Amino acid sequence: MPSTWTGAWSCGVAVTEVPEGGVRLADGEVVRADEVLVALGSQPNTEWLDGSGLTLGDGVVCDAAPGVYAAGDVARWHHRLFGAPMRIEHRTHAAEQGMAAARNLLGAGARQPFAPVPYFWSDQYDLKVQAYGSLRGHDEVALVEGDVGECRFVAAYRRGDRLTGVLAVGTPPRTIRTWWQAIASGADWAESMRPAAAGAGAA
């Protein structure tokens, strides 16, 4: 197995066939591959809770009734930072959510809503992929640093007039630290883009 990524990215294109030696895309292109990984997604296992009185809908809906807590892949709740329901399948997120649920269950004070900036990372051969925020349902994606062709870039995601997510590939973790802070503060999209535009102009 090679230790370096040498392929190309094809996003938003369906696979229509898996012939010998690769995959055929909906646009007719054949991508050569020694190995093909098929990932079909996941479904929260809530069947055992049918008839329990809990509200179920793509997981356990934690906002439907007071005193209902869940953690991990099965938990679905309204994320106040993004103003939308979420169910997140990230390992680090599940650990943080479990601790938050325990604090609210055991604490004597007011319960605190769970509203972190979602985060995940993955090492793909020599590339590190990092993402903060919500990358789904976006209105715009902007390349703010680097070059996609070189597999070293940072892309920002907009929903409405707000910065809601950032994706970094092949860059050190510190590269997107300021972007994470901007997402956590609910930063305006136009304000967030100004430093990126200034940097591009300087280059």
Helices and strands as residue ranges (DSSP letters): E 15-17, E 22-25, E 30-32, G 47-49, E 60-61, E 75-79, E 84-86, H 91-106, E 119-124, E 127-133, E 140-147, G 148-150, E 152-159, E 162-169, G 173-176, H 177-184, H 189-202
